[in-house]
Amino acid sequence: MQNKLYIGNLPFSATNDSIAELFSAAGKVVSANVIMDRETNRSKGFGFVEMSTEEEANAVIKSFNGKDLNGRDLKVSLAKPKEDRPTNNRW
């Protein structure tokens, strides 16, 4: 999990391929995923990138956190584990 990064404040035009290409400047991108809204199929403005090593992930944080991308300052940090959501069982 130390190789997986949270990328916030992405331009809404960002795609999986565009962020993979951007971050490949810092190393090998294993996966890139822009989170999409289910109803509108538009970007939610954040995503996740997995780098091949922890060193590359740290290089991405140092190089891209706060960097301007299409008028938006990127927020790049280590991804936190997904938390379980409570279910609303009303039955």
CNS distance restraints for C-alpha pairs under 8 A (distance, minus, plus):
assign (resid   1 and name CA) (resid  79 and name CA) 7.47 0.50 0.50
assign (resid   1 and name CA) (resid  81 and name CA) 7.84 0.50 0.50
assign (resid   2 and name CA) (resid  54 and name CA) 5.83 0.50 0.50
assign (resid   2 and name CA) (resid  57 and name CA) 7.61 0.50 0.50
assign (resid   2 and name CA) (resid  78 and name CA) 6.67 0.50 0.50
assign (resid   2 and name CA) (resid  79 and name CA) 7.75 0.50 0.50
assign (resid   3 and name CA) (resid  50 and name CA) 5.50 0.50 0.50
assign (resid   3 and name CA) (resid  51 and name CA) 5.24 0.50 0.50
assign (resid   3 and name CA) (resid  52 and name CA) 6.62 0.50 0.50
assign (resid   3 and name CA) (resid  53 and name CA) 5.82 0.50 0.50
assign (resid   3 and name CA) (resid  54 and name CA) 4.91 0.50 0.50
assign (resid   3 and name CA) (resid  56 and name CA) 7.72 0.50 0.50
assign (resid   3 and name CA) (resid  57 and name CA) 5.36 0.50 0.50
assign (resid   3 and name CA) (resid  78 and name CA) 7.46 0.50 0.50
assign (resid   4 and name CA) (resid  48 and name CA) 6.82 0.50 0.50
assign (resid   4 and name CA) (resid  49 and name CA) 5.77 0.50 0.50
assign (resid   4 and name CA) (resid  50 and name CA) 4.20 0.50 0.50
assign (resid   4 and name CA) (resid  51 and name CA) 6.39 0.50 0.50
assign (resid   4 and name CA) (resid  57 and name CA) 7.18 0.50 0.50
assign (resid   4 and name CA) (resid  78 and name CA) 6.14 0.50 0.50
assign (resid   4 and name CA) (resid  79 and name CA) 5.61 0.50 0.50
assign (resid   5 and name CA) (resid  48 and name CA) 5.48 0.50 0.50
assign (resid   5 and name CA) (resid  49 and name CA) 5.18 0.50 0.50
assign (resid   5 and name CA) (resid  50 and name CA) 6.05 0.50 0.50
assign (resid   5 and name CA) (resid  51 and name CA) 7.90 0.50 0.50
assign (resid   5 and name CA) (resid  57 and name CA) 7.00 0.50 0.50
assign (resid   5 and name CA) (resid  76 and name CA) 6.72 0.50 0.50
assign (resid   5 and name CA) (resid  77 and name CA) 5.59 0.50 0.50
assign (resid   5 and name CA) (resid  78 and name CA) 4.46 0.50 0.50
assign (resid   5 and name CA) (resid  79 and name CA) 4.65 0.50 0.50
assign (resid   6 and name CA) (resid  46 and name CA) 7.47 0.50 0.50
assign (resid   6 and name CA) (resid  47 and name CA) 6.09 0.50 0.50
assign (resid   6 and name CA) (resid  48 and name CA) 4.78 0.50 0.50
assign (resid   6 and name CA) (resid  49 and name CA) 6.73 0.50 0.50
assign (resid   6 and name CA) (resid  75 and name CA) 7.76 0.50 0.50
assign (resid   6 and name CA) (resid  76 and name CA) 5.75 0.50 0.50
assign (resid   6 and name CA) (resid  77 and name CA) 5.38 0.50 0.50
assign (resid   6 and name CA) (resid  78 and name CA) 5.81 0.50 0.50
assign (resid   6 and name CA) (resid  79 and name CA) 4.68 0.50 0.50
assign (resid   6 and name CA) (resid  80 and name CA) 7.91 0.50 0.50
assign (resid   7 and name CA) (resid  46 and name CA) 5.51 0.50 0.50
assign (resid   7 and name CA) (resid  47 and name CA) 5.18 0.50 0.50
assign (resid   7 and name CA) (resid  48 and name CA) 5.65 0.50 0.50
assign (resid   7 and name CA) (resid  49 and name CA) 7.22 0.50 0.50
assign (resid   7 and name CA) (resid  74 and name CA) 6.80 0.50 0.50
assign (resid   7 and name CA) (resid  75 and name CA) 5.66 0.50 0.50
assign (resid   7 and name CA) (resid  76 and name CA) 4.77 0.50 0.50
assign (resid   7 and name CA) (resid  77 and name CA) 6.87 0.50 0.50
assign (resid   8 and name CA) (resid  45 and name CA) 6.42 0.50 0.50
assign (resid   8 and name CA) (resid  46 and name CA) 4.39 0.50 0.50
assign (resid   8 and name CA) (resid  47 and name CA) 6.57 0.50 0.50
assign (resid   8 and name CA) (resid  74 and name CA) 5.85 0.50 0.50
assign (resid   8 and name CA) (resid  75 and name CA) 4.68 0.50 0.50
assign (resid   8 and name CA) (resid  76 and name CA) 6.37 0.50 0.50
assign (resid   9 and name CA) (resid  45 and name CA) 5.41 0.50 0.50
assign (resid   9 and name CA) (resid  46 and name CA) 5.89 0.50 0.50
assign (resid   9 and name CA) (resid  72 and name CA) 6.36 0.50 0.50
assign (resid   9 and name CA) (resid  73 and name CA) 6.52 0.50 0.50
assign (resid   9 and name CA) (resid  74 and name CA) 5.26 0.50 0.50
assign (resid   9 and name CA) (resid  75 and name CA) 6.08 0.50 0.50
assign (resid  10 and name CA) (resid  14 and name CA) 6.52 0.50 0.50
assign (resid  10 and name CA) (resid  45 and name CA) 4.64 0.50 0.50
assign (resid  10 and name CA) (resid  46 and name CA) 5.42 0.50 0.50
assign (resid  10 and name CA) (resid  47 and name CA) 7.73 0.50 0.50
assign (resid  10 and name CA) (resid  69 and name CA) 7.53 0.50 0.50
assign (resid  10 and name CA) (resid  72 and name CA) 6.82 0.50 0.50
assign (resid  10 and name CA) (resid  73 and name CA) 7.96 0.50 0.50
assign (resid  10 and name CA) (resid  74 and name CA) 6.25 0.50 0.50
assign (resid  11 and name CA) (resid  45 and name CA) 6.04 0.50 0.50
assign (resid  11 and name CA) (resid  69 and name CA) 7.14 0.50 0.50
assign (resid  11 and name CA) (resid  70 and name CA) 6.54 0.50 0.50
assign (resid  11 and name CA) (resid  71 and name CA) 7.92 0.50 0.50
assign (resid  11 and name CA) (resid  72 and name CA) 6.50 0.50 0.50
assign (resid  12 and name CA) (resid  42 and name CA) 7.18 0.50 0.50
assign (resid  12 and name CA) (resid  43 and name CA) 5.27 0.50 0.50
assign (resid  12 and name CA) (resid  44 and name CA) 7.00 0.50 0.50
assign (resid  12 and name CA) (resid  45 and name CA) 5.52 0.50 0.50
assign (resid  13 and name CA) (resid  43 and name CA) 7.32 0.50 0.50
assign (resid  14 and name CA) (resid  18 and name CA) 6.10 0.50 0.50
assign (resid  14 and name CA) (resid  19 and name CA) 6.68 0.50 0.50
assign (resid  14 and name CA) (resid  34 and name CA) 7.31 0.50 0.50
assign (resid  14 and name CA) (resid  43 and name CA) 7.42 0.50 0.50
assign (resid  15 and name CA) (resid  19 and name CA) 6.30 0.50 0.50
assign (resid  15 and name CA) (resid  33 and name CA) 7.83 0.50 0.50
assign (resid  15 and name CA) (resid  34 and name CA) 6.14 0.50 0.50
assign (resid  16 and name CA) (resid  20 and name CA) 6.14 0.50 0.50
assign (resid  16 and name CA) (resid  32 and name CA) 5.28 0.50 0.50
assign (resid  16 and name CA) (resid  33 and name CA) 5.17 0.50 0.50
assign (resid  16 and name CA) (resid  34 and name CA) 5.56 0.50 0.50
assign (resid  17 and name CA) (resid  21 and name CA) 6.09 0.50 0.50
assign (resid  17 and name CA) (resid  32 and name CA) 7.28 0.50 0.50
assign (resid  18 and name CA) (resid  22 and name CA) 6.17 0.50 0.50
assign (resid  19 and name CA) (resid  23 and name CA) 6.13 0.50 0.50
assign (resid  19 and name CA) (resid  32 and name CA) 6.67 0.50 0.50
assign (resid  19 and name CA) (resid  49 and name CA) 7.95 0.50 0.50
assign (resid  20 and name CA) (resid  24 and name CA) 5.99 0.50 0.50
assign (resid  20 and name CA) (resid  29 and name CA) 6.15 0.50 0.50
assign (resid  20 and name CA) (resid  31 and name CA) 7.23 0.50 0.50
assign (resid  20 and name CA) (resid  32 and name CA) 5.52 0.50 0.50
assign (resid  20 and name CA) (resid  49 and name CA) 7.37 0.50 0.50
assign (resid  21 and name CA) (resid  25 and name CA) 7.39 0.50 0.50
assign (resid  23 and name CA) (resid  27 and name CA) 7.11 0.50 0.50
assign (resid  23 and name CA) (resid  29 and name CA) 6.94 0.50 0.50
assign (resid  23 and name CA) (resid  60 and name CA) 6.70 0.50 0.50
assign (resid  24 and name CA) (resid  28 and name CA) 5.59 0.50 0.50
assign (resid  24 and name CA) (resid  29 and name CA) 5.69 0.50 0.50
assign (resid  26 and name CA) (resid  56 and name CA) 6.14 0.50 0.50
assign (resid  26 and name CA) (resid  59 and name CA) 6.09 0.50 0.50
assign (resid  26 and name CA) (resid  60 and name CA) 5.72 0.50 0.50
assign (resid  26 and name CA) (resid  63 and name CA) 7.80 0.50 0.50
assign (resid  27 and name CA) (resid  51 and name CA) 7.03 0.50 0.50
assign (resid  27 and name CA) (resid  52 and name CA) 7.51 0.50 0.50
assign (resid  27 and name CA) (resid  56 and name CA) 5.50 0.50 0.50
assign (resid  28 and name CA) (resid  51 and name CA) 5.84 0.50 0.50
assign (resid  28 and name CA) (resid  52 and name CA) 5.61 0.50 0.50
assign (resid  28 and name CA) (resid  56 and name CA) 7.56 0.50 0.50
assign (resid  29 and name CA) (resid  49 and name CA) 7.07 0.50 0.50
assign (resid  29 and name CA) (resid  50 and name CA) 6.02 0.50 0.50
assign (resid  29 and name CA) (resid  51 and name CA) 4.62 0.50 0.50
assign (resid  29 and name CA) (resid  52 and name CA) 6.23 0.50 0.50
assign (resid  30 and name CA) (resid  49 and name CA) 7.56 0.50 0.50
assign (resid  30 and name CA) (resid  50 and name CA) 5.32 0.50 0.50
assign (resid  30 and name CA) (resid  51 and name CA) 5.30 0.50 0.50
assign (resid  30 and name CA) (resid  52 and name CA) 5.77 0.50 0.50
assign (resid  31 and name CA) (resid  49 and name CA) 5.67 0.50 0.50
assign (resid  31 and name CA) (resid  50 and name CA) 5.15 0.50 0.50
assign (resid  31 and name CA) (resid  51 and name CA) 7.22 0.50 0.50
assign (resid  32 and name CA) (resid  47 and name CA) 7.51 0.50 0.50
assign (resid  32 and name CA) (resid  48 and name CA) 5.85 0.50 0.50
assign (resid  32 and name CA) (resid  49 and name CA) 4.39 0.50 0.50
assign (resid  32 and name CA) (resid  50 and name CA) 6.46 0.50 0.50
assign (resid  33 and name CA) (resid  47 and name CA) 5.43 0.50 0.50
assign (resid  33 and name CA) (resid  48 and name CA) 5.26 0.50 0.50
assign (resid  33 and name CA) (resid  49 and name CA) 6.38 0.50 0.50
assign (resid  34 and name CA) (resid  43 and name CA) 6.61 0.50 0.50
assign (resid  34 and name CA) (resid  44 and name CA) 7.80 0.50 0.50
assign (resid  34 and name CA) (resid  45 and name CA) 7.62 0.50 0.50
assign (resid  34 and name CA) (resid  46 and name CA) 6.07 0.50 0.50
assign (resid  34 and name CA) (resid  47 and name CA) 4.12 0.50 0.50
assign (resid  34 and name CA) (resid  48 and name CA) 6.50 0.50 0.50
assign (resid  35 and name CA) (resid  43 and name CA) 5.89 0.50 0.50
assign (resid  35 and name CA) (resid  44 and name CA) 5.83 0.50 0.50
assign (resid  35 and name CA) (resid  45 and name CA) 7.32 0.50 0.50
assign (resid  35 and name CA) (resid  46 and name CA) 6.04 0.50 0.50
assign (resid  35 and name CA) (resid  47 and name CA) 5.16 0.50 0.50
assign (resid  35 and name CA) (resid  48 and name CA) 7.93 0.50 0.50
assign (resid  36 and name CA) (resid  41 and name CA) 5.64 0.50 0.50
assign (resid  36 and name CA) (resid  42 and name CA) 5.38 0.50 0.50
assign (resid  36 and name CA) (resid  43 and name CA) 4.37 0.50 0.50
assign (resid  36 and name CA) (resid  44 and name CA) 5.46 0.50 0.50
assign (resid  37 and name CA) (resid  41 and name CA) 5.01 0.50 0.50
assign (resid  37 and name CA) (resid  42 and name CA) 5.44 0.50 0.50
assign (resid  37 and name CA) (resid  43 and name CA) 6.10 0.50 0.50
assign (resid  37 and name CA) (resid  44 and name CA) 5.92 0.50 0.50
assign (resid  38 and name CA) (resid  42 and name CA) 7.94 0.50 0.50
assign (resid  48 and name CA) (resid  79 and name CA) 7.55 0.50 0.50
assign (resid  50 and name CA) (resid  57 and name CA) 7.61 0.50 0.50
assign (resid  51 and name CA) (resid  56 and name CA) 6.19 0.50 0.50
assign (resid  51 and name CA) (resid  57 and name CA) 5.59 0.50 0.50
assign (resid  52 and name CA) (resid  56 and name CA) 6.91 0.50 0.50
assign (resid  52 and name CA) (resid  57 and name CA) 7.80 0.50 0.50
assign (resid  53 and name CA) (resid  57 and name CA) 6.38 0.50 0.50
assign (resid  54 and name CA) (resid  58 and name CA) 6.22 0.50 0.50
assign (resid  55 and name CA) (resid  59 and name CA) 6.20 0.50 0.50
assign (resid  56 and name CA) (resid  60 and name CA) 6.24 0.50 0.50
assign (resid  57 and name CA) (resid  61 and name CA) 6.44 0.50 0.50
assign (resid  57 and name CA) (resid  78 and name CA) 7.95 0.50 0.50
assign (resid  58 and name CA) (resid  62 and name CA) 6.27 0.50 0.50
assign (resid  59 and name CA) (resid  63 and name CA) 5.99 0.50 0.50
assign (resid  60 and name CA) (resid  64 and name CA) 5.66 0.50 0.50
assign (resid  60 and name CA) (resid  65 and name CA) 7.62 0.50 0.50
assign (resid  60 and name CA) (resid  76 and name CA) 7.75 0.50 0.50
assign (resid  61 and name CA) (resid  65 and name CA) 5.31 0.50 0.50
assign (resid  61 and name CA) (resid  76 and name CA) 5.50 0.50 0.50
assign (resid  61 and name CA) (resid  77 and name CA) 6.06 0.50 0.50
assign (resid  63 and name CA) (resid  67 and name CA) 7.61 0.50 0.50
assign (resid  64 and name CA) (resid  74 and name CA) 6.82 0.50 0.50
assign (resid  64 and name CA) (resid  75 and name CA) 7.87 0.50 0.50
assign (resid  64 and name CA) (resid  76 and name CA) 6.68 0.50 0.50
assign (resid  65 and name CA) (resid  73 and name CA) 7.69 0.50 0.50
assign (resid  65 and name CA) (resid  74 and name CA) 5.60 0.50 0.50
assign (resid  65 and name CA) (resid  75 and name CA) 5.16 0.50 0.50
assign (resid  65 and name CA) (resid  76 and name CA) 4.72 0.50 0.50
assign (resid  65 and name CA) (resid  77 and name CA) 7.50 0.50 0.50
assign (resid  66 and name CA) (resid  73 and name CA) 4.92 0.50 0.50
assign (resid  66 and name CA) (resid  74 and name CA) 4.99 0.50 0.50
assign (resid  66 and name CA) (resid  75 and name CA) 5.88 0.50 0.50
assign (resid  66 and name CA) (resid  76 and name CA) 7.59 0.50 0.50
assign (resid  67 and name CA) (resid  72 and name CA) 7.96 0.50 0.50
assign (resid  67 and name CA) (resid  73 and name CA) 5.29 0.50 0.50
assign (resid  67 and name CA) (resid  74 and name CA) 5.52 0.50 0.50
assign (resid  68 and name CA) (resid  72 and name CA) 5.28 0.50 0.50
assign (resid  68 and name CA) (resid  73 and name CA) 4.43 0.50 0.50
assign (resid  68 and name CA) (resid  74 and name CA) 6.31 0.50 0.50
assign (resid  69 and name CA) (resid  73 and name CA) 6.27 0.50 0.50
assign (resid  69 and name CA) (resid  74 and name CA) 6.80 0.50 0.50
